[in-house]
Amino acid sequence: MRGELEKILHSLETPLLFASRNNFSNLDKIPELGEDIRRISTRFLTGKFPEKIKTPVSALRNSFSDFKELTRSEKTERISSALAVIHGIRGAAARLPESDAPPRSRAPQSRQKKKNLPQSRDRGFFESVADVPGIGAKAASLLAKRSIRSVYDLLFYRPRKYDDRTKITSISEIVPEGFYTVRGKVVSIGDIRNRNRKFFQVLLSDGTQRLRLTWFNYNARYLRGIFKKERHFIIHGKVSLAPGGRILQMIHPLPQDIETIEDEDDIGNPLQFGRIVPVYPLTEGLTQKRLREIVRSMLDGYARSLKELVPKEIQEKHYLMDMPEALEQVHFPSAGFPPVDFDDPVSVMGSRAHRTIIFFEFFVLQLGLLMKKRKVEQSRGLSFDSSGVLTEKLLRSLPFSLTSAQEKAVSAIASDMVSPCPMNRLLQGDVGSGKTLVALVSMLRVVESGYQAALMVPTEILAEQHFRNIRRMTEDMGVEINLLKSGLTRKEKIRVYEDIKTGRADIVVGTHALISEGVEFKALGFVVIDEQHRFGVLQRAKLVHKGTAPDVLVMTATPIPRTLAITVYGDLELSVIDELPPSRKRINTFVLSDTRKNRTWFYDEIRKKLGEGRQAYFVYPFIEESENEDFRHIRHVTKMTEELRGEFPEFHVSLLHGRMKSKERDGVMEDFLARRCDILVSTTVIEVGVDVPNATVIVIENAERFGLSQLHQMRGRVGRGEHESTCYVLYSFASGEDSGERLRIMGETSNGFRISEADLANRGPGEFMGTKQSGVPGFSFGNLIRDSALLNEARESARELIGAGEDLGKHESLFRHVRTKWGEMLELDTNS
């Protein structure tokens, strides 16, 4: 008995000691301390302990009932008293017998038959759900539609929200203008038409009164498929009085707030009712009831094996729960705790269980990034010994000097290149900051040392531009520059392949064609990947593996907020070019709604600029009209090219988009560069890298279709010459009321970092980086913006653990977990 008692006393004491540490400096970090102490005390009081020990614990529990309302000094006094009580209980416990510990109480289990519950196992987290007994092939295929493929995915599948089903209100007890959860049976359904409009109505009864559910904008087929007469539902939403004041109504209840009660027996099921229940994102054919049962099964069968993964000292330092208990609470919260609201940072951070899971997600990834970084540091790479003749010749030929930020980046890269360890560096700089020049200086050092360099870019237009610029800047140096793209003829490709294989090609500029199987480098020593987030993880790795541990420089013109940079690029060294060349002019930006008045005004402004000999871009999201009815209002290049030719008949208008053949695109760009074209109507193929100094106007239409960082990139196509430049950002009213608000920052600042922070907050990491392939890790519970403080804590803990110098073998299960979870993406050795 004494052993069981000590466990619970330790659970009580740990948060109190944490709060009291360093003169109670941690008190604000655990806003739910009172609830924690009451919950642990309640668990204690349900055990079979002597009354002389239960009595002080009961008093301790009651003393924390109003803890949140206390002043800080009252809280510190209450904590000190509680620690004294626990000390006294330990003295009384010394006389209790060692054994005969009472059985632990268990949370209510689902009604799923025990034969379907899997046995606990240490290494089964990543096994396919299709192989888990009790799930079945049909459920596994439905789960896969929600990207749930393994046991781990299920354990970490975040509920959309929580419903408090301890408070199901009878319809007769509802007071209008409040939010309620009700349960009832459908008594009638159908389309209703009055003199003003048509709407869909469902009448629900719970035996005490009726509630009307009403939809004005609706899919009748969808609603009829859900609501059937005599079917039972549980629904949450705002209840008001219907016109006439005689019946209660709920207008447009959300799909996630409607749940079918499949069987009346479920009303007594402790997994579905009488508690706070999770509400998960679903797919057609998968019900909340079935998913809750599956998650419950996974918690029972697998969660216990996560218990020892996080080292105890890290748990205690950050006031984390044991992982099995935390997973239990984030899926099936105990009664007495307010349901967590994922849109409220205070609510999320106020939940110790959610904080624990978020920390774990960040911690495991940060360990993986540090493991990769250490692997690179311990491997043998190339050491470049160059005389610097070519780089000096290049720098002397420039009509300007490098900015101090460029010089700093060049110096950092040069230091890496001398080291025998492989370089892995991220070069981050705003649009027009001169990243390509920094890369070229470094590539010339490689060529001087007898090796080859490769520059991979996402589009053929950008590849062609880099090729032209690099060849022009190195034409008197005897450096051979080659271009490789998919648009080359077979004969041209064979020649380029041969030049690369024999080493005749010193610098190769290309698209993803560089990673084709036929490409063999004689001595690839330096890889530059421009706009790297456009490439998948495996694409980047394929190019690197065409050399023997080459140095790698990845570049991006999308300024990446620090929280995302340390998550995605935690294994890379970072260089930032945070100043623009003096020649870069400020771009005047106007954010406008698409009205006839606004269009007339900016057309006239553009006509003046064209008359002065300047050129303009018009950018649109689509090539042609969408077949989707929802997108019919969106303008497209095919139609707008003709419209603009009619609006500006005295000027030459050309069309450019990604479906055009390579030679056709080349011809259009050559015309624009040579000023034979005045207006270039384009899709986003001109988003990155296109450099035409005489182009001083850019119009971006249907801007609501683009992310802020993408708009900032496109704006950077102008402002590259001596003339003043202007950007017009147009949004459509059809896109929603908040478009103008979201886009307003484009007119307020040209600071790429401010814009990217706003973009990341609006769209999340995956969308921000542009593609699921980009190597952006996905978190189930963690949010990089909301939880940035916790990310820093997790990163620091990972650093301390890896750099502690102690035997990491005692954490082998943790590192095995890291390798299994992130090994493929981070190229870790998953067999060690």
C-alpha positions in Angstrom: 0.0 0.0 0.0 2.8 2.4 0.8 4.3 2.1 -2.7 1.0 3.1 -4.3 0.5 5.9 -1.9 4.0 7.3 -2.6 3.2 7.3 -6.4 0.2 9.5 -5.8 1.9 11.8 -3.3 4.7 12.2 -5.9 2.1 13.2 -8.5 0.7 15.8 -6.1 4.0 17.1 -5.0 5.7 17.5 -8.5 3.5 20.4 -9.8 3.7 22.1 -6.4 7.5 21.9 -6.3 7.7 23.1 -9.9 5.5 26.1 -9.1 7.5 27.0 -6.0 10.9 26.8 -7.7 13.1 30.0 -7.8 10.8 31.9 -5.5 7.6 30.8 -7.4 8.9 32.1 -10.8 7.1 29.2 -12.5 3.7 29.9 -11.1 2.4 31.6 -14.2 3.5 28.7 -16.4 0.9 26.3 -14.9 -2.4 28.2 -15.0 -4.3 24.9 -14.4 -2.5 24.0 -11.2 -5.7 24.1 -9.1 -7.5 21.7 -11.4 -4.5 19.4 -11.5 -4.3 19.2 -7.7 -8.0 18.6 -7.4 -7.9 15.9 -10.1 -5.0 14.0 -8.5 -6.6 14.3 -5.1 -9.8 12.9 -6.4 -8.0 9.9 -7.8 -6.3 9.5 -4.4 -9.7 9.6 -2.5 -11.1 6.8 -4.7 -8.4 4.5 -3.5 -8.6 2.2 -0.5 -6.5 4.2 1.9 -7.1 4.7 5.7 -9.4 7.6 6.7 -6.6 9.2 8.7 -4.7 9.8 5.4 -7.8 10.6 3.3 -8.9 13.3 5.6 -5.9 15.7 5.1 -6.0 15.0 1.3 -9.7 15.8 1.2 -9.0 19.1 3.0 -6.1 19.8 0.6 -8.3 19.2 -2.4 -11.0 21.6 -1.1 -8.3 24.3 -0.5 -7.6 24.4 -4.2 -11.2 24.8 -5.3 -10.9 28.6 -5.6 -7.2 28.7 -6.5 -7.7 30.7 -9.8 -9.4 33.5 -7.9 -6.6 34.0 -5.4 -4.0 36.7 -5.4 -0.4 35.8 -6.1 0.6 36.0 -2.5 -2.4 33.9 -1.5 -1.5 31.3 -4.1 2.1 31.0 -2.9 0.9 30.6 0.7 -1.6 27.9 -0.4 1.1 26.0 -2.2 3.5 26.1 0.8 0.7 24.8 3.0 0.0 22.0 0.6 3.6 20.9 0.5 3.6 20.8 4.3 0.5 18.7 4.3 2.1 16.2 1.9 5.2 16.1 4.1 2.9 15.2 7.1 1.1 12.5 5.1 4.4 10.9 4.3 5.2 10.7 8.0 1.9 8.9 8.6 2.4 6.7 5.6 5.7 5.4 7.0 3.7 3.1 9.3 1.6 1.6 6.5 2.3 -1.9 5.1 4.5 -2.2 2.0 2.1 -4.4 -0.1 -1.6 -4.8 -0.6 -1.8 -1.8 -2.8 -5.4 -1.1 -3.9 -6.3 -1.8 -7.5 -6.1 1.3 -9.8 -9.4 2.6 -11.1 -9.8 2.6 -14.9 -11.5 5.1 -17.1 -14.7 3.8 -18.8 -13.8 1.7 -21.8 -15.7 1.3 -25.0 -18.0 -1.6 -25.6 -15.7 -3.0 -28.2 -15.0 -6.7 -27.5 -11.8 -7.3 -25.7 -10.6 -9.9 -28.3 -10.2 -7.0 -30.8 -7.8 -5.0 -28.5 -4.2 -5.3 -29.6 -1.5 -6.3 -27.2 0.9 -3.6 -26.1 4.1 -3.6 -28.1 7.2 -1.4 -28.1 7.7 -1.0 -31.8 4.2 -1.1 -33.3 3.5 2.6 -33.5 4.3 2.8 -37.1 2.6 -0.4 -38.3 -0.2 0.0 -40.8 -3.7 0.3 -39.3 -4.8 -2.3 -41.8 -2.7 -4.8 -39.9 -4.2 -4.0 -36.5 -6.8 -6.6 -35.3 -10.3 -5.1 -35.0 -10.0 -2.3 -37.6 -10.5 -4.1 -40.9 -9.7 -3.2 -44.5 -12.7 -1.0 -45.1 -12.1 1.2 -42.0 -8.4 1.3 -42.9 -9.2 2.6 -46.4 -11.5 5.3 -44.9 -8.8 6.3 -42.4 -6.3 6.6 -45.2 -8.4 9.3 -46.8 -7.7 11.4 -43.7 -3.9 10.5 -44.0 -4.2 8.1 -41.1 -2.0 5.1 -42.1 -0.4 4.0 -38.9 -1.1 3.5 -35.3 1.0 6.6 -34.6 -1.3 8.6 -36.9 -4.3 7.5 -34.9 -2.8 8.2 -31.5 -1.8 11.7 -32.6 -5.0 12.4 -34.7 -6.2 15.8 -33.3 -9.9 16.3 -32.6 -11.4 19.2 -34.4 -13.0 20.3 -31.1 -14.6 18.8 -28.0 -18.3 18.5 -27.0 -19.3 18.7 -23.4 -21.9 16.0 -23.2 -22.1 16.2 -19.5 -24.6 19.0 -20.2 -27.2 17.9 -22.7 -30.1 20.4 -22.3 -33.7 19.6 -22.7 -35.3 21.7 -25.4 -37.9 23.0 -23.0 -35.2 24.4 -20.7 -33.4 26.4 -23.4 -33.2 30.2 -23.0 -32.9 31.8 -26.5 -29.7 33.4 -27.7 -27.4 30.9 -26.1 -25.3 27.9 -27.3 -26.6 24.5 -26.4 -26.1 20.8 -27.0 -29.4 19.0 -27.5 -30.5 15.5 -28.3 -33.6 14.6 -30.3 -35.5 12.7 -32.9 -36.4 13.9 -36.4 -40.1 14.3 -36.7 -40.3 16.1 -40.1 -38.0 17.2 -42.9 -38.5 19.1 -46.2 -38.1 22.2 -48.4 -40.2 25.1 -47.3 -41.1 28.0 -49.6 -42.7 31.3 -48.5 -43.2 34.5 -50.3 -39.7 35.7 -49.8 -37.4 32.6 -50.2 -37.0 28.9 -50.1 -35.3 27.1 -47.2 -34.7 23.6 -45.8 -36.2 22.7 -42.4 -35.8 19.8 -40.0 -38.0 19.5 -36.9 -36.4 17.8 -33.9 -38.2 16.6 -30.8 -36.7 15.4 -27.5 -40.1 14.7 -25.9 -40.2 18.0 -23.9 -40.5 20.4 -26.9 -39.5 20.8 -30.5 -36.5 22.6 -32.1 -36.5 23.8 -35.7 -33.2 23.4 -37.7 -33.1 25.8 -40.7 -30.8 26.2 -43.8 -31.1 29.0 -46.3 -28.1 28.1 -48.5 -28.1 24.4 -48.7 -27.6 21.2 -50.7 -30.9 19.4 -50.4 -29.6 16.1 -51.5 -26.9 16.2 -48.8 -29.3 17.2 -46.0 -31.8 14.6 -47.0 -29.1 12.0 -47.0 -28.3 12.8 -43.3 -31.7 13.6 -41.8 -34.2 10.8 -41.9 -37.5 10.6 -40.0 -37.2 8.8 -36.6 -33.4 9.1 -36.7 -31.8 10.4 -33.5 -29.2 13.2 -33.4 -27.1 15.2 -31.0 -26.6 18.8 -32.2 -24.7 21.8 -30.9 -25.3 25.4 -31.9 -26.8 28.8 -31.1 -30.6 28.7 -30.4 -32.8 31.7 -31.1 -36.6 32.3 -31.4 -38.0 31.8 -34.8 -40.1 34.6 -36.4 -43.4 34.8 -34.5 -41.7 33.9 -31.2 -43.5 30.5 -30.8 -40.8 28.0 -31.6 -37.0 27.7 -31.0 -34.7 27.4 -34.0 -31.1 26.7 -34.8 -29.9 28.4 -38.1 -27.3 26.6 -40.2 -25.8 24.2 -37.6 -22.3 23.2 -38.9 -21.6 19.7 -40.2 -19.1 19.1 -37.4 -21.7 20.0 -34.8 -24.2 17.3 -36.0 -23.8 13.7 -35.0 -26.1 10.8 -35.7 -26.9 8.5 -32.8 -26.7 5.2 -34.6 -28.2 3.1 -31.8 -30.3 4.2 -28.9 -28.2 1.9 -26.7 -25.3 4.4 -27.4 -27.0 7.0 -25.2 -25.7 5.0 -22.2 -22.3 4.4 -23.7 -19.7 6.1 -21.5 -17.4 6.6 -24.6 -20.1 8.6 -26.4 -22.2 10.3 -23.7 -22.0 11.7 -20.1 -18.5 13.1 -20.7 -16.5 15.5 -22.8 -16.1 13.7 -26.2 -13.7 14.4 -29.0 -15.1 15.5 -32.4 -12.8 14.4 -35.2 -12.5 15.5 -38.8 -14.2 12.7 -40.8 -14.6 11.4 -44.3 -17.8 9.9 -45.8 -18.4 6.4 -44.5 -16.6 7.0 -41.2 -18.6 8.0 -38.1 -17.6 9.7 -34.9 -18.7 6.7 -32.9 -16.5 4.3 -34.9 -13.5 6.6 -34.9 -13.8 7.1 -31.1 -13.9 3.3 -30.6 -10.8 2.9 -32.8 -8.8 5.6 -31.0 -9.9 4.2 -27.6 -8.6 0.8 -28.8 -5.2 2.3 -29.9 -4.8 4.1 -26.5 -5.4 0.8 -24.6 -3.1 -1.2 -26.8 -0.2 1.0 -27.6 0.0 4.2 -25.6 1.6 2.6 -22.6 4.8 2.0 -24.6 5.3 5.8 -25.0 5.7 6.2 -21.2 9.5 6.1 -21.0 10.4 8.0 -24.2 10.8 11.5 -22.8 13.6 11.6 -20.1 12.3 12.2 -16.6 14.4 15.3 -16.0 13.0 16.9 -19.1 9.4 16.0 -18.1 9.9 17.6 -14.7 11.7 20.7 -15.9 8.8 21.5 -18.3 6.0 20.2 -16.1 4.9 17.6 -18.7 2.6 14.6 -18.1 3.5 11.0 -18.9 2.8 10.5 -22.6 0.1 7.8 -22.1 -1.8 10.0 -19.6 -1.5 13.0 -21.9 -2.8 11.1 -24.9 -5.7 9.9 -22.8 -6.6 13.4 -21.8 -6.3 15.0 -25.3 -8.7 12.4 -26.7 -11.0 11.7 -23.8 -10.7 14.6 -21.3 -11.6 13.9 -17.7 -14.8 15.6 -16.3 -14.2 18.8 -14.4 -11.8 20.3 -17.0 -13.1 22.9 -19.5 -12.9 21.7 -23.1 -9.9 23.0 -24.9 -10.6 25.6 -27.7 -7.9 25.2 -30.4 -8.5 28.7 -31.6 -7.6 30.1 -28.2 -3.8 30.0 -27.4 -4.5 30.5 -23.7 -6.9 27.6 -23.6 -4.4 25.3 -25.4 -1.4 26.3 -23.2 -3.7 26.0 -20.2 -4.1 22.3 -20.8 -1.1 20.4 -19.4 -2.0 17.4 -21.6 -2.1 19.4 -24.8 1.1 21.2 -23.9 2.8 17.8 -23.3 1.8 16.4 -26.7 2.8 19.6 -28.5 6.2 19.6 -26.7 6.7 15.9 -27.7 6.0 16.6 -31.4 8.5 19.5 -31.4 11.1 17.6 -29.3 11.2 14.5 -31.5 11.6 16.6 -34.7 14.3 18.8 -33.1 16.2 15.6 -32.1 16.0 14.4 -35.6 17.3 17.6 -37.1 20.2 17.7 -34.6 21.0 14.0 -35.4 21.2 14.9 -39.1 23.4 17.9 -38.4 25.8 15.8 -36.3 25.9 13.1 -39.0 26.9 15.7 -41.5 29.5 17.2 -39.2 31.1 13.8 -38.6 31.2 12.9 -42.3 34.1 13.6 -44.6 33.5 16.1 -47.5 35.5 18.2 -49.9 37.9 21.0 -49.0 38.2 23.6 -51.7 41.6 25.4 -52.1 41.2 28.2 -54.6 43.4 31.1 -55.5 40.5 33.5 -55.7 41.6 34.7 -59.2 38.2 34.1 -60.8 36.2 35.6 -58.0 38.3 38.7 -57.9 38.0 39.1 -61.6 34.2 38.8 -61.3 33.9 41.3 -58.5 36.2 43.9 -60.3 34.0 43.6 -63.4 30.8 44.6 -61.5 29.6 48.2 -61.8 28.7 48.2 -58.1 30.1 46.8 -54.8 28.6 44.0 -52.8 26.4 45.0 -49.9 27.8 44.3 -46.4 25.2 41.5 -46.1 26.4 39.9 -49.3 30.0 40.1 -48.2 29.2 38.5 -44.9 27.4 35.6 -46.7 30.3 35.2 -49.1 32.7 35.0 -46.2 30.6 32.5 -44.3 30.3 30.2 -47.3 34.0 30.5 -48.1 34.8 29.3 -44.5 32.5 26.3 -44.9 34.2 25.4 -48.3 37.6 25.3 -46.8 36.5 22.9 -44.0 36.6 19.2 -44.8 33.1 18.8 -43.4 30.3 19.0 -46.1 28.6 22.4 -46.1 24.9 22.6 -45.6 23.8 26.2 -45.6 20.6 28.1 -46.2 21.0 31.5 -47.9 17.9 33.6 -47.3 17.3 37.0 -48.8 14.5 39.2 -49.9 13.5 39.7 -53.6 16.4 41.4 -55.4 18.9 41.2 -52.6 21.6 39.5 -54.7 21.6 35.9 -53.7 22.5 34.6 -57.2 25.7 36.7 -57.2 26.7 35.3 -53.9 26.2 31.8 -55.2 28.2 32.6 -58.4 31.2 33.8 -56.4 31.1 30.5 -54.5 30.7 28.4 -57.6 33.7 30.1 -59.2 35.8 29.0 -56.2 34.7 25.4 -56.9 35.7 25.7 -60.5 39.1 27.0 -59.6 39.6 23.9 -57.4 38.9 21.6 -60.3 35.3 20.6 -59.5 31.9 21.2 -61.1 29.0 23.2 -59.8 25.3 22.7 -60.4 22.5 25.3 -60.0 19.0 23.8 -60.0 16.0 26.1 -60.3 12.2 25.3 -60.5 11.3 26.8 -63.9 12.7 26.8 -67.4 12.3 30.6 -67.6 14.4 31.1 -64.5 17.0 28.6 -65.7 17.3 30.4 -69.0 17.7 33.7 -67.3 20.3 32.5 -64.8 22.2 30.8 -67.7 22.2 34.1 -69.8 23.3 36.2 -66.8 26.0 33.8 -65.6 27.4 33.3 -69.1 27.5 37.1 -69.6 29.3 37.7 -66.3 31.9 35.0 -66.9 32.4 35.3 -70.7 36.1 36.4 -70.4 37.1 33.9 -67.7 37.3 30.7 -69.7 34.5 29.1 -67.6 32.2 26.7 -69.5 28.5 27.2 -68.6 25.9 24.7 -69.7 22.1 24.8 -69.7 20.0 21.6 -69.1 16.2 21.7 -69.4 13.5 19.3 -70.6 12.8 21.6 -73.6 16.1 20.7 -75.3 16.2 18.5 -78.4 17.6 14.9 -78.1 20.8 16.0 -79.8 21.2 19.0 -77.6 20.7 16.8 -74.5 23.3 14.2 -75.6 25.8 17.0 -76.1 25.1 18.5 -72.6 25.2 15.1 -71.0 28.6 14.4 -72.6 30.0 17.8 -71.4 28.9 17.1 -67.9 30.3 13.6 -67.8 33.7 14.5 -69.2 34.0 17.5 -67.0 34.0 20.0 -69.9 31.0 21.7 -68.2 32.2 23.7 -65.2 28.8 25.2 -64.1 25.5 23.5 -65.1 22.3 25.5 -64.8 19.1 23.5 -65.0 15.7 22.5 -63.9 14.7 19.1 -62.4 16.2 17.7 -65.7 19.5 17.8 -63.7 18.3 14.8 -61.6 17.6 12.6 -64.7 19.2 9.2 -64.7 21.3 10.1 -67.8 23.1 12.9 -66.0 26.5 11.9 -64.7 29.0 14.4 -63.3 32.7 13.9 -63.5 33.4 15.8 -60.2 30.3 17.5 -58.7 31.6 19.5 -55.8 29.0 22.2 -55.2 25.2 22.1 -55.4 23.0 25.3 -55.4 19.3 24.8 -55.1 17.3 28.0 -55.9 13.8 28.5 -54.5 14.4 25.2 -52.8 10.8 24.9 -51.4 9.6 24.2 -55.0 11.5 20.9 -54.9 10.6 17.7 -53.0 13.0 16.3 -50.4 13.9 13.3 -52.7 14.5 15.6 -55.7 17.1 17.6 -53.7 18.7 14.4 -52.4 19.0 13.0 -55.9 21.1 15.9 -57.1 23.3 15.9 -54.1 23.9 12.1 -54.5 25.3 12.8 -58.0 28.5 13.9 -56.3 30.6 12.6 -53.4 29.5 14.6 -50.3 29.4 18.0 -52.3 28.8 21.2 -50.5 25.2 22.3 -50.6 23.8 25.8 -50.7 20.0 26.2 -50.7 18.5 29.6 -51.5 15.1 31.1 -51.0 13.7 34.6 -51.7 10.8 33.8 -49.4 11.8 35.3 -46.1 11.1 32.5 -43.6 10.0 33.3 -40.1 12.4 32.0 -37.4 9.9 29.5 -36.0 9.5 27.9 -39.4 13.3 28.2 -40.2 14.4 26.3 -37.1 11.7 23.6 -37.7 12.3 23.0 -41.4 16.0 24.0 -41.6 17.3 23.2 -38.1 20.0 21.0 -39.6 21.4 23.9 -41.8 23.6 26.9 -41.1 21.9 30.1 -41.9 23.0 33.2 -43.8 20.6 36.1 -44.2 21.0 38.9 -46.8 18.9 41.5 -45.0 19.7 44.6 -47.1 18.9 45.5 -50.7 21.4 47.0 -53.2 21.2 50.8 -53.3 20.0 50.5 -56.9 16.7 48.8 -55.8 13.9 51.4 -55.8 10.9 51.4 -53.5 7.8 50.0 -55.3 4.6 52.0 -54.8 1.8 49.5 -54.1 -2.0 50.0 -54.3 -4.4 47.4 -53.0 -7.7 47.9 -54.9 -11.1 46.2 -55.1 -11.9 45.2 -58.7 -14.4 48.0 -59.6 -14.9 49.8 -62.9 -13.8 53.1 -61.3 -10.5 51.6 -60.0 -9.8 49.8 -63.3 -10.3 53.0 -65.3 -7.9 54.9 -63.0 -5.0 52.4 -63.0 -5.4 51.7 -66.8 -4.9 55.5 -67.3 -1.8 55.4 -65.0 -0.3 52.5 -66.9 -1.0 54.1 -70.3 1.2 57.1 -69.1 4.0 54.8 -68.1 3.9 52.9 -71.4 3.9 56.2 -73.2 7.2 57.0 -71.4 8.7 53.8 -72.8 8.3 51.6 -69.8 6.8 48.1 -69.8 4.2 46.3 -67.7 3.3 42.8 -66.4 -0.3 41.7 -66.0 -0.5 38.5 -63.9 -3.5 36.1 -63.6 -4.1 32.9 -61.6 -5.5 30.8 -64.5 -4.7 30.1 -68.1 -8.3 29.7 -69.2 -11.8 29.8 -67.7 -12.3 27.2 -64.9 -14.9 24.5 -65.4 -15.7 24.9 -61.7 -18.7 27.2 -61.2 -17.2 28.6 -58.0 -14.2 30.0 -60.0 -16.0 31.5 -63.0 -15.5 35.0 -61.7 -11.7 34.6 -61.8 -10.0 36.3 -64.7 -7.6 34.3 -66.9 -4.8 35.1 -69.3 -6.5 33.8 -72.5 -9.4 36.2 -72.2 -7.5 39.1 -70.6 -4.8 39.1 -73.4 -7.6 40.0 -75.9 -9.2 42.4 -73.6 -5.9 44.3 -73.0 -5.2 44.4 -76.7 -8.5 46.2 -77.1 -7.8 48.5 -74.1 -4.2 49.3 -75.3 -4.3 49.1 -79.1 -1.3 51.4 -79.5 1.0 48.9 -77.6 2.2 45.4 -78.3 0.6 42.8 -75.9 2.1 39.3 -75.5 0.9 36.1 -73.7 3.1 33.8 -71.6 2.1 30.7 -69.6 3.4 27.3 -68.6 1.7 25.2 -71.2 3.5 27.0 -74.1 6.4 25.1 -75.8 9.8 26.0 -74.6 10.9 27.8 -77.8 7.7 29.8 -77.9 8.2 30.9 -74.3 11.8 31.8 -75.1 10.7 34.0 -78.0 8.2 35.9 -75.9 10.7 36.5 -73.1 13.3 37.7 -75.7 10.8 40.1 -77.2 10.0 41.5 -73.7 13.7 41.9 -72.9 14.4 43.6 -76.2 11.4 45.9 -75.7 9.6 44.6 -78.7 6.7 43.8 -76.4 5.1 46.5 -74.1 2.7 44.4 -72.0 3.3 40.8 -70.9 0.2 39.0 -69.8 1.3 36.0 -67.8 0.5 33.4 -65.2 2.8 33.0 -62.2 5.6 31.6 -64.3 7.2 35.0 -63.9 7.0 34.7 -60.1 10.7 34.1 -59.5 13.9 35.4 -60.9 12.7 37.2 -64.1 14.8 40.4 -64.4 13.7 43.1 -66.8 14.9 46.5 -65.6 12.7 48.5 -67.9 9.5 46.8 -66.6 8.2 49.2 -64.0 4.5 48.2 -63.6 2.9 45.0 -62.4 -0.8 44.3 -62.1 -1.8 41.2 -60.1 -5.4 40.4 -60.5 -7.6 38.1 -58.3 -4.9 38.6 -55.7 -7.1 36.7 -53.2 -6.0 33.5 -55.0 -2.4 34.0 -53.9 -0.5 33.9 -50.6 1.1 37.1 -49.3 4.6 35.8 -49.8 3.8 34.8 -53.4 2.4 38.3 -54.1 5.6 39.8 -52.6 7.7 37.6 -55.0 5.7 38.8 -58.0 5.9 42.4 -56.9 9.7 41.9 -57.0 9.6 41.6 -60.8 9.6 45.4 -60.9 11.8 48.0 -59.2 14.9 46.6 -60.8 16.0 49.6 -62.8 16.5 53.3 -62.4 12.8 54.3 -62.9 10.1 54.5 -60.2 7.9 51.3 -60.1 4.3 50.6 -59.2 2.3 47.5 -58.2 -1.5 47.2 -58.4 -3.0 44.4 -56.3 -6.6 43.8 -57.3 -9.0 41.6 -55.4 -12.5 40.5 -56.2 -15.5 41.0 -54.0 -16.7 37.5 -54.9 -13.9 36.1 -52.9 -15.2 37.2 -49.5 -15.2 40.2 -47.3 -11.8 39.6 -45.6 -9.7 39.7 -48.8 -9.0 43.4 -48.7 -8.1 43.2 -45.0 -5.6 40.3 -45.6 -4.0 42.0 -48.5 -3.7 45.4 -46.9 -0.2 44.6 -45.6 1.1 44.6 -49.2 0.4 48.4 -49.4 1.8 49.0 -45.9 5.2 47.4 -46.2 7.8 46.1 -48.6 9.5 44.2 -45.7 9.5 40.5 -46.8 9.9 39.3 -43.2 6.8 41.1 -42.0 4.8 39.8 -44.9 6.0 36.2 -44.4 5.1 36.3 -40.7 1.6 37.4 -41.7 1.4 34.8 -44.5 2.5 32.0 -42.1 -0.1 33.1 -39.6 -2.8 33.1 -42.3 -2.1 29.9 -44.1 0.0 27.6 -41.9 3.4 26.1 -42.7 2.4 23.6 -45.4 0.6 26.1 -47.6 3.2 28.8 -46.8 6.0 26.7 -48.2 4.0 25.9 -51.3 3.9 22.1 -51.5 3.5 19.1 -49.3 6.7 17.7 -50.9 8.7 20.6 -49.6 9.8 18.9 -46.5 7.7 20.9 -44.1 7.0 18.5 -41.2 3.4 18.2 -40.2 2.3 18.5 -36.6 -1.0 17.1 -35.4 -1.3 19.3 -32.3 1.5 21.8 -32.6 1.1 25.1 -34.2 4.4 27.0 -35.1 2.9 30.4 -34.6 0.7 29.8 -31.5 3.3 27.5 -29.8 6.5 29.2 -30.7 7.6 29.5 -27.1 7.1 25.8 -26.6 9.1 25.1 -29.8 12.0 27.0 -28.4 11.8 25.0 -25.1 11.7 21.7 -27.1 14.7 22.8 -29.2 16.8 23.7 -26.2 16.0 20.4 -24.5 17.0 18.5 -27.6 20.3 20.4 -27.7 21.0 19.7 -24.1 20.2 16.0 -24.5 22.4 15.6 -27.6 25.2 17.8 -26.3 25.2 16.4 -22.7 28.1 14.1 -23.5 26.4 11.3 -21.5 25.8 7.9 -22.8 22.9 8.3 -25.2 22.4 4.5 -25.3 20.1 4.8 -22.3 17.7 6.8 -24.5 17.9 4.3 -27.4 14.1 3.8 -27.4 13.7 7.6 -27.9 16.3 7.8 -30.7 14.8 4.7 -32.4 11.4 6.5 -32.3 13.0 9.6 -33.9 14.6 7.6 -36.6 11.4 5.7 -37.4 9.3 8.9 -37.4 11.6 11.3 -39.3 14.3 9.0 -40.7 13.2 9.1 -44.4 12.6 12.8 -44.5 15.9 13.7 -42.7 17.9 10.9 -44.4 18.8 9.3 -41.0 20.1 5.8 -40.7 16.9 3.9 -39.8 18.7 0.7 -39.2 21.0 1.9 -36.4 
